[in-house]
Amino acid sequence: MAQETADRLPRALPDNRSVPLAWRNLVSNKRRLIRSSAGIGFAVLLMLVQLGFESGFFNASLGVIRQLDGDLFVLRASKYRFGDEDPFARRDLDPAAGVTGVASVVPLYAAWQSLFWKEPGGDKSYLVQAFAFDPDRQVFLLPEVNEQRALLKQEDAVLVDRRARPFLGMGGDARETEINGRAVHIVGRFGLGPDFMSNGTVMMSERTFAGLLTGNRESAAALPVEYGVIKVQPGADVAAVQQALAAALPKEVRVFTKPQLIAFETTFQADLSSAGPIFWMGTLVGFVVGMLISYQVIYTDLADQLPQYATLKGMGYGTGYLMRIVFEQAALSAIIAFVPAWLLCLLVYYVVGQLALLPLHMTLSLTLFSLALTLAMCLIAASLAIRRVLTADPAEVF
Amino acid sequence: MPLHIAWRILTHQKGRTALALGGIFIAILLIFVELGFFIAVPQGGMLIYDHMRFDLLVASNKYIFQAESWQFPRERLAEAGRNSGVAQASPLYFGGAKWQDPGGGLRLDIAVFGFDPQARPFTVADIENQTAVLDRPDTVLVDSQTRPLFGPLQSGRVVELNGRRVTIGGDYVLGTGFLGLGVVLANEANFFRLFPNRRPEQVNYGLVTLRAGADPDLVARELRGLLPNDVQVFTRPELAAHEISFWTTRTGTGLIFGSGLIVAFVVGIMVLYQTLATQITRQLPQFATLKAIGYSNGFLNAIVLIEAVLVMLIAFVPAFAVAIGIYAVVRSKTLLPVNMTGIELGGVLAATLLMSVISALLSLGRLRRADPAEIF
């Protein structure tokens, strides 16, 4: 008898494809739809913001590395992150030019702990990140730097980052200031932005750099090098050139490809800096909180619609059908809530990005990843709440 | 009377109340976590100062924050010492060194403090008990939170600091704050052997302690009048205000956690509002009945407000307990001082009370719609 009922009744009922029941359930009560979309939407926003902060944190640290115009980088083997001062003797770089496949070798000088920039018109000086190179050679991809680097041939000329933190005063139109107590001329500006280690960036010629560090511009040739920036010849195999370089250069230095240099810095930021783990935990908290909020919303919605589900059950619809409706409804809720949250997040990224001067950008991968997390959140929430529907007793509900 | 009704409403349907409590618990927990992160930033910046013995800090007029302190002439401290309220004015030196194992490997940045152990600049028992160790030549104490990357920190290990061999004499528990990956302490003689280009006449921080009964604000004023303007004088509260303002408004870390806190606050209000509004919608028949019996709108509003505050207070307890656990995890993972202090507790309690009142007010609109004639 039971078997017969199960076989007969569903066939007599309308085909579930003709009635988009999950959709109708959602839109039947507009007020509830807005309420639950807002709830899930804020959970999504929280997650997107935390994810965005995390990727913004890494992007800020990697920004300047991505702007380096090189295929291979020679650095001292004892360096533990991109921005620690640990230069090597310039003569250690000499064998590189003779290695097969190497098209050019440009020494890049850098300082993170040695140059103090005086706020133009102010009286305070701040540590800044500084890069120095031969103005005739291209070391950075930044178009503004390459258009203006010829100007760096003037004595004590510097290019400054207009996106530096405002208290450095790099963004205005000042032409003169001091670095380490010596007058410098601001001959141009570029847009890079600060990261979590440095507030602003200055670029100059090797001679100017030597003058600021040692008081003697003529000592430039003796300055130790932070990075040897190497371009390989067109068509050359980067990995093979890397191996040849490693064999030709002294043991005090090592050779990284650009992706290896990026991975090197990412590892430092993720594992060793104080801020990295906080962002990772923030993302986790965002997901857990988002998940609990979604559970709340979906559970409440299901509880509200219990009479309807009980009715369906009373009519003879099976467990599988009800489960499908519940999951469809959860997935629809997730998508409906995702759209406004995504749009609102663009605004949050913009405002926080301007305020904190961090590269917060909505990317396709961020969008897809957070959409997947949202769907997962809502479906998990639905699977937790579904027991309620399946045990609904038509006789008791009314 | 409204309290009684609010309580009865909450206890009537325990399942629904539990669900509401869950939502509010999450909102409060979120605020706790974000506030903990946000406060950890300036607290990390203040950690070392909080364990230093001084009533007034003398620093260069170029001072930016602890790790960018600049230097001032040591004679300023002698001048300060002539003030009748000053008991002691001692120099503290600071520098960044490279740490490397004699066998090679990475050259890691480490912060070094140099001082006269007899001046007892730190209020850390481990440091005060090891003054004899600090006075050994080429010996340093190392902070126990110096990262594992630096290798074992046991006494007797020889390492190179700025290329000079020094022996780890012992460790101490303080924390590295935001000074970097590691901190070591040295006496003055050892400090200047590590930094041969530094001169003892140029000091990073001047730690001034006062005689019993002297008023820090008064002495600070007198010192400001007395000393040339190449230095500035901070009282402890002034220094804390200066460092906190630096960390929260001028660093990416402070700004981003500030933004995170605001987002958490908004999300929290929405969750609370949702939960309360759902509760009220459900209880609309009851409220409409009360209205029909003749209770005023004000009375119903009072019930909702009390209900909101009650739910908030009940959810606060488990959120507080879980937050303590989360703080402990964050502390161990990030080595930042994420602690449950009065600031966090009071701040979150005040914030959630404010949030529950705001969300209750938002959901009162629903209550006004309660029409006895329509409900049934």
Interface residues (C-beta under 8 A of the other chain):
Chain A: R35 A38 G39 F42 A43 L45 L46 V49 Q50 F53 G56 F57 A60 R76 S78 K79 Y80 D84 D86 Q113 D123 K124 S125 Y126 L127 R165 F167 P194 D195 F196 N199 L272 S274 A275 P277 I278 M281 G282 V285 V289 L292 I293 Q296 V297 Y299 T300 V348 V352 L355 A356 L357 L358
Chain B: L19 G22 G23 I26 L29 L30 V33 E34 F37 A40 G44 N61 K62 I64 E68 W70 G96 K98 Q100 G104 G105 L106 R107 L108 D109 R147 L149 F178 L181 R250 T251 G252 T253 L255 I256 F257 S259 G260 V263 A264 V266 V267 M270 V271 Q274 T275 A277 T278 I326 V329 V330 K333 T334 L335 L336
